[in-house]
């Protein structure tokens, strides 16, 4: 039981205006209702406080009075080490109720806002995929050994042109682009950065005369035109290697254009020109003839019905009287489709919510497909004594 005299002294004492009032206690009341408002914030950790040499400690941390907190926060933030750094530093040796929020508000200073940390990188958004060569074109300038060059790349096949620039005037850039457009045709969209060659009235008039839309990337944000930036790195590396090995850079560019890319089944020359270009590598004449290259570079989504959920993510899809097994990542839900079937549960609605009159018998269909592919509908003669099931 607490001493009645101590309790009476606590109840009759003057309400403190800051943390120094905690020192006037000789004991803690049993209920918070009997406690002054300025002291209630300390009651939940009342067993952790002690007094040494006139200072209140919470374990090993000094409890800072109200009138000294602003000065202490200035000391904590004197090196402008950021919010998290200041909080870690303060939590080691000082304490007062609401210290974290007070420090966070105090650190919103002009100097810290002037030199912030780099923001987190955002997910890249791809440009609209082109349907044909030289539909979407990207351009950029680059410099090698104090010489300026113009890079022109079309997004469909990654085929790029490399032009030496006598100067970086808009008229010179326009003249180089006109020669490409006369050779390959007019683009629908041209993407560039905000260089002075591309944001002046001459280039604006050029875009109007040649009937293409001019789009620019965000200033100081080269990732917005990532295709051209990637080609700039590739071309610089290619040319520097050729020069270092005493080779002709133009032959190196030719070889690069005729090298099949890793994500396609043909080279940039095949997709752009419809044929392979002759190089120094021995090749049959028929391989240099015009070709009908598959131009379907992008995924074209088709309609289908979800017949059955085979496992956690694989699904059986019926499309154009054929069955396909596809992963969940290869499927896109329509806005009206909210049902997710359980594993091995037949689906009674298609992907747009229409009822299926007769569910497909998956086992029989798959078995028949397998027999058709193997072409073994009857046993070979050497197994004539056996029956096939």
C-alpha positions as CSV (number, residue, x, y, z in Angstrom):
1,X,0.0,0.0,0.0
2,X,1.4,3.5,-0.8
3,X,2.0,5.9,2.0
4,X,-1.1,8.0,2.5
5,X,1.0,11.1,3.2
6,X,2.9,10.7,-0.1
7,X,-0.4,10.3,-2.0
8,X,-1.8,13.4,-0.4
9,X,1.4,15.4,-1.2
10,X,1.1,14.3,-4.8
11,X,-2.5,15.3,-5.1
12,X,-1.9,18.7,-3.5
13,X,1.2,19.6,-5.5
14,X,1.1,22.2,-8.2
15,X,0.6,20.8,-11.7
16,X,4.0,20.8,-13.6
17,X,4.3,22.5,-17.0
18,X,7.1,20.3,-18.2
19,X,9.1,17.2,-17.5
20,X,10.8,18.7,-14.4
21,X,7.6,18.1,-12.6
22,X,8.4,14.4,-12.6
23,X,11.2,15.0,-10.1
24,X,8.7,16.3,-7.5
25,X,7.0,12.9,-7.2
26,X,8.0,10.6,-4.4
27,X,5.8,7.9,-5.8
28,X,3.3,7.1,-8.6
29,X,-0.4,7.1,-8.0
30,X,-2.3,3.9,-8.8
31,X,-4.6,5.5,-11.3
32,X,-3.9,7.9,-14.2
33,X,-6.9,10.0,-13.1
34,X,-5.0,11.2,-10.1
35,X,-2.0,12.2,-12.1
36,X,-1.3,15.7,-13.7
37,X,-1.7,15.8,-17.4
38,X,1.9,16.8,-18.0
39,X,3.1,13.6,-16.2
40,X,0.6,11.1,-17.7
41,X,2.8,10.6,-20.8
42,X,5.5,9.1,-18.6
43,X,3.3,6.8,-16.6
44,X,3.4,3.8,-19.0
45,X,7.1,3.4,-18.4
46,X,7.2,4.6,-14.8
47,X,9.4,1.7,-13.6
48,X,12.2,2.8,-16.0
49,X,12.9,6.2,-14.5
50,X,15.5,7.2,-12.0
51,X,17.1,10.4,-10.7
52,X,20.9,11.0,-10.7
53,X,22.6,14.3,-9.9
54,X,19.4,16.2,-10.4
55,X,18.7,14.6,-13.8
56,X,15.9,12.2,-14.8
57,X,17.0,9.1,-16.7
58,X,14.9,6.6,-18.5
59,X,17.3,3.7,-18.2
60,X,20.4,5.2,-19.8
61,X,18.7,8.0,-21.7
62,X,18.4,11.5,-20.3
63,X,14.8,12.9,-20.2
64,X,14.9,16.3,-21.8
65,X,12.7,19.1,-20.4
66,X,10.3,21.0,-22.6
67,X,12.3,24.2,-22.7
68,X,15.5,22.4,-23.9
69,X,14.0,20.1,-26.6
70,X,14.4,22.6,-29.4
71,X,18.0,23.2,-28.7
72,X,18.7,19.4,-28.4
73,X,17.0,18.8,-31.7
74,X,19.3,21.4,-33.3
75,X,22.3,19.5,-31.9
76,X,20.9,16.2,-33.2
77,X,20.3,17.7,-36.7
78,X,23.5,19.7,-36.8
79,X,25.1,17.4,-39.4
80,X,21.9,17.1,-41.5
81,X,22.2,13.3,-41.6
82,X,18.6,12.7,-42.5
83,X,15.5,11.7,-40.5
84,X,16.4,8.1,-39.9
85,X,20.0,9.0,-38.9
86,X,18.9,11.6,-36.5
87,X,16.3,9.3,-34.9
88,X,18.9,6.5,-34.4
89,X,21.3,9.0,-32.9
90,X,18.7,10.5,-30.5
91,X,17.3,7.1,-29.4
92,X,20.7,6.2,-28.0
93,X,20.9,8.9,-25.3
94,X,17.9,11.2,-25.0
95,X,14.2,10.8,-24.5
96,X,10.9,12.6,-24.1
97,X,7.3,11.6,-25.0
98,X,6.6,12.1,-28.7
99,X,10.3,12.6,-29.5
100,X,10.1,10.7,-32.9
101,X,7.3,12.9,-34.3
102,X,8.9,16.1,-33.0
103,X,12.3,15.3,-34.7
104,X,10.6,14.3,-37.9
105,X,8.8,17.7,-38.1
106,X,11.9,19.6,-37.1
107,X,14.1,18.0,-39.8
108,X,11.9,19.3,-42.6
109,X,14.4,22.1,-43.1
110,X,15.3,24.0,-46.3
111,X,18.9,22.6,-46.5
112,X,17.7,18.9,-46.4
113,X,15.0,19.6,-49.0
114,X,17.7,21.2,-51.2
115,X,19.9,18.1,-51.1
116,X,17.5,15.2,-50.9
117,X,18.3,11.5,-51.5
118,X,17.5,10.2,-55.0
119,X,13.9,9.1,-55.2
120,X,13.2,5.4,-55.7
121,X,13.2,4.3,-59.4
122,X,9.9,3.8,-61.0
123,X,8.9,0.9,-63.1
124,X,9.7,1.5,-66.8
125,X,6.7,2.0,-69.1
126,X,7.3,0.8,-72.6
127,X,6.5,2.8,-75.7
128,X,3.7,1.7,-77.9
129,X,4.9,-1.3,-79.9
130,X,5.3,-0.6,-83.6
131,X,3.5,-2.7,-86.2
132,X,5.9,-2.2,-89.1
133,X,9.4,-0.9,-89.8
134,X,10.0,2.8,-89.5
135,X,6.7,3.5,-87.8
136,X,8.2,4.7,-84.6
137,X,11.7,6.3,-84.8
138,X,14.0,7.5,-82.1
139,X,16.9,9.9,-82.6
140,X,19.7,11.2,-80.4
141,X,23.2,12.8,-80.7
142,X,26.4,11.3,-79.4
143,X,30.0,12.2,-79.3
144,X,33.1,10.0,-79.9
145,X,36.6,11.5,-79.8
146,X,35.2,15.0,-80.0
147,X,33.2,14.1,-83.2
148,X,29.4,14.3,-83.2
149,X,27.1,11.7,-84.7
150,X,23.4,11.3,-85.1
151,X,21.8,7.9,-84.2
152,X,18.5,7.1,-85.8
153,X,16.8,3.8,-84.7
154,X,13.4,2.5,-85.4
155,X,11.7,0.6,-82.6
156,X,10.3,-2.2,-84.7
157,X,13.6,-4.1,-85.4
158,X,16.3,-2.2,-83.6
159,X,17.8,-1.3,-86.9
160,X,19.8,2.0,-86.5
161,X,21.6,4.4,-88.8
162,X,24.9,6.2,-87.9
163,X,25.6,9.7,-89.4
164,X,28.6,12.0,-88.9
165,X,27.5,15.6,-88.1
166,X,29.7,18.5,-89.3
167,X,27.9,20.5,-86.6
168,X,25.0,20.1,-84.2
169,X,22.8,22.7,-85.9
170,X,19.1,21.8,-86.4
171,X,19.5,22.3,-90.1
172,X,22.2,19.6,-90.3
173,X,20.2,17.1,-88.2
174,X,17.1,17.7,-90.4
175,X,19.1,17.2,-93.5
176,X,20.4,13.8,-92.3
177,X,16.9,12.7,-91.3
178,X,15.4,13.7,-94.6
179,X,17.8,11.4,-96.4
180,X,16.7,8.5,-94.2
181,X,13.0,9.3,-94.6
182,X,13.5,9.4,-98.4
183,X,15.1,6.0,-98.3
184,X,12.8,4.2,-95.8
185,X,9.6,6.2,-95.7
186,X,8.1,8.7,-93.4
187,X,7.6,7.7,-89.7
188,X,4.5,8.2,-87.8
189,X,6.2,9.1,-84.5
190,X,9.7,10.5,-83.9
191,X,11.0,10.5,-80.3
192,X,13.9,12.6,-79.1
193,X,15.3,14.4,-76.1
194,X,15.0,18.1,-75.4
195,X,18.2,19.1,-77.2
196,X,18.3,22.5,-78.9
197,X,18.3,20.7,-82.3
198,X,14.8,19.2,-81.6
199,X,12.9,21.9,-79.8
200,X,13.2,24.9,-82.2
201,X,10.9,26.2,-84.8
202,X,12.8,24.7,-87.7
203,X,12.3,21.1,-86.4
204,X,8.7,21.9,-85.6
205,X,8.2,23.0,-89.2
206,X,10.1,19.9,-90.4
207,X,7.7,17.6,-88.4
208,X,4.7,19.4,-89.9
209,X,6.0,19.2,-93.5
210,X,7.0,15.5,-93.2
211,X,3.7,14.6,-91.4
212,X,5.0,12.9,-88.2
213,X,4.3,13.4,-84.6
214,X,7.3,14.6,-82.6
215,X,7.5,13.4,-78.9
216,X,10.2,14.4,-76.4
217,X,11.3,12.7,-73.3
218,X,11.3,14.3,-69.9
219,X,14.1,16.7,-69.4
220,X,17.2,15.2,-67.7
221,X,15.5,11.8,-67.7
222,X,17.2,9.8,-70.4
223,X,15.3,6.6,-69.5
224,X,12.2,8.0,-71.2
225,X,13.9,7.3,-74.5
226,X,15.6,4.1,-73.5
227,X,15.8,2.5,-76.9
228,X,18.0,5.2,-78.3
229,X,20.1,5.4,-75.2
230,X,20.7,1.7,-75.4
231,X,21.7,2.0,-79.1
232,X,24.1,4.9,-78.2
233,X,25.9,2.7,-75.7
234,X,26.0,-0.2,-78.2
235,X,27.3,1.9,-81.1
236,X,30.0,3.6,-79.0
237,X,31.3,0.3,-77.7
238,X,31.2,-1.2,-81.2
239,X,33.1,1.7,-82.8
240,X,35.7,1.9,-80.1
241,X,36.4,-1.8,-80.3
242,X,36.8,-1.5,-84.1
243,X,39.2,1.4,-83.8
244,X,41.2,-0.3,-81.1
245,X,41.6,-3.4,-83.2
246,X,42.4,-1.4,-86.4
247,X,39.2,-2.6,-88.1
248,X,36.8,-0.7,-90.3
249,X,33.9,0.6,-88.1
250,X,31.4,0.5,-91.0
251,X,32.1,-3.3,-91.4
252,X,31.5,-3.7,-87.7
253,X,28.2,-1.9,-88.1
254,X,27.3,-4.1,-91.0
255,X,28.0,-7.2,-89.0
256,X,25.9,-5.9,-86.1
257,X,23.0,-5.3,-88.4
258,X,23.1,-8.9,-89.7
259,X,23.4,-10.6,-86.3
260,X,20.1,-12.2,-85.2
261,X,19.0,-10.7,-81.9
262,X,18.5,-12.9,-78.8
263,X,14.8,-12.2,-78.5
264,X,13.9,-12.6,-82.2
265,X,14.5,-15.2,-84.8
266,X,16.0,-12.8,-87.4
267,X,18.5,-9.9,-87.6
268,X,17.7,-6.2,-87.7
269,X,18.4,-6.2,-91.5
270,X,15.9,-8.9,-92.1
271,X,13.2,-7.2,-90.2
272,X,13.9,-3.8,-91.7
273,X,15.0,-4.7,-95.3
274,X,13.3,-8.0,-95.7
275,X,16.6,-9.8,-96.5
276,X,20.1,-10.5,-95.2
277,X,22.8,-8.1,-96.3
278,X,25.9,-9.6,-97.8
279,X,28.9,-9.6,-95.4
280,X,32.4,-11.0,-95.5
281,X,31.1,-14.2,-93.9
282,X,30.6,-16.9,-96.6
283,X,26.9,-17.5,-97.3
284,X,24.7,-19.3,-99.8
285,X,23.1,-17.1,-102.5
286,X,19.6,-18.2,-101.6
287,X,20.1,-16.9,-98.0
288,X,20.6,-13.4,-99.5
289,X,17.3,-13.5,-101.4
290,X,14.3,-11.5,-100.3
291,X,12.4,-13.2,-97.5
292,X,9.0,-13.1,-95.9
293,X,10.1,-12.5,-92.4
294,X,7.5,-13.1,-89.6
295,X,6.7,-9.5,-88.6
296,X,4.7,-10.6,-85.5
297,X,7.2,-9.4,-83.0
298,X,4.8,-8.4,-80.2
299,X,2.4,-10.7,-78.4
300,X,-1.1,-10.6,-79.9
301,X,-3.8,-11.5,-77.3
302,X,-6.6,-13.7,-78.5
303,X,-9.9,-14.6,-77.0
304,X,-10.4,-18.0,-75.3
305,X,-12.3,-19.9,-72.7
306,X,-10.9,-21.1,-69.4
307,X,-11.8,-24.7,-69.4
308,X,-10.1,-25.9,-66.3
309,X,-7.7,-24.8,-63.6
310,X,-5.0,-27.5,-63.6
311,X,-2.9,-26.4,-60.7
312,X,-2.2,-23.3,-58.6
313,X,-1.3,-21.3,-61.8
314,X,-1.6,-23.5,-64.9
315,X,-4.9,-23.3,-66.8
316,X,-6.4,-25.2,-69.7
317,X,-7.6,-22.8,-72.4
318,X,-9.9,-23.5,-75.4
319,X,-9.3,-21.2,-78.3
320,X,-10.4,-21.8,-81.9
321,X,-11.3,-25.4,-81.2
322,X,-7.9,-26.1,-79.8
323,X,-6.7,-26.6,-76.2
324,X,-3.7,-24.8,-74.8
325,X,-2.0,-25.0,-71.4
326,X,-1.0,-21.6,-70.2
327,X,0.3,-20.1,-67.0
328,X,-1.6,-17.4,-65.1
329,X,0.9,-14.7,-66.2
330,X,-0.1,-15.4,-69.8
331,X,-3.7,-14.7,-69.2
332,X,-5.6,-11.4,-68.8
333,X,-8.9,-11.1,-67.1
334,X,-11.7,-9.1,-68.7
335,X,-13.4,-6.6,-66.4
336,X,-16.5,-8.7,-65.9
337,X,-14.6,-11.9,-65.0
338,X,-14.2,-12.1,-61.3
339,X,-14.5,-15.8,-60.7
340,X,-11.4,-17.8,-60.0
341,X,-12.0,-21.6,-60.3
342,X,-10.5,-24.0,-57.8
343,X,-8.0,-26.6,-58.9
344,X,-9.5,-29.2,-61.2
345,X,-12.8,-27.4,-61.1
346,X,-14.6,-27.3,-64.5
347,X,-15.6,-23.8,-65.5
348,X,-19.1,-23.2,-66.5
349,X,-18.6,-19.7,-67.9
350,X,-16.2,-18.3,-70.4
351,X,-13.8,-15.4,-69.9
352,X,-16.5,-12.8,-70.7
353,X,-19.2,-14.4,-68.5
354,X,-21.2,-16.3,-71.1
355,X,-22.4,-19.8,-70.2
356,X,-20.8,-22.8,-71.9
357,X,-23.6,-25.1,-73.1
358,X,-21.5,-28.3,-73.1
359,X,-18.3,-28.4,-70.9
360,X,-15.3,-29.9,-72.7
361,X,-14.2,-33.3,-71.6
362,X,-10.6,-32.5,-71.0
363,X,-9.3,-36.0,-70.5
364,X,-10.6,-37.3,-73.8
365,X,-9.6,-34.2,-75.8
366,X,-6.1,-34.2,-74.6
367,X,-5.7,-37.9,-75.2
368,X,-7.0,-37.6,-78.8
369,X,-4.6,-34.7,-79.5
370,X,-1.7,-36.9,-78.2
371,X,-2.8,-39.7,-80.5
372,X,-3.0,-37.4,-83.5
373,X,0.4,-36.0,-82.9
374,X,2.0,-39.4,-82.5
375,X,0.0,-40.9,-85.5
376,X,-0.2,-44.2,-83.6
377,X,-3.8,-45.1,-83.8
378,X,-3.0,-48.8,-84.2
379,X,-0.3,-51.1,-83.0
380,X,2.7,-52.0,-85.1
381,X,2.7,-55.5,-86.6
382,X,5.3,-56.8,-84.2
383,X,2.9,-56.2,-81.4
384,X,0.1,-58.1,-83.0
385,X,-0.3,-60.4,-80.0
386,X,-1.1,-57.4,-77.8
387,X,-4.2,-55.2,-77.4
388,X,-4.0,-51.4,-77.3
389,X,-6.1,-49.5,-74.8
